[in-house]
């Protein structure tokens, strides 16, 4: 038995700093991790800007390979509000969410 093993057996720990795993990054939530109620998406995947009205759309527009869109991008790509699956943005919670293209679904 080496000295290191004997010290570990007695309860001593090494002085090397332990690595902390990253918490709740965007990449882990895209892979299927759960987004909690107090977390909100604010970055549009189409224009890569931060906006208070980002929502998830399950659309069939082949020109766009993004689901989390701001209102400006959803209007630009002419995605109907019927394809919107969330109402978690600040604008939705304060009843300020309105679309310029087509009608706005009431949540």
Secondary structure, 3 states (H helix, E strand, C coil): CCHHHHHHHHCCCCCCCCCCCCCCCHHHHHCCCCCCCCCCCCECCCCCCECCCCEEECCCCCCCCCCEECHHHHHHCCCCHHHECCCCCHHHHCCCCCCCCCCCCCC
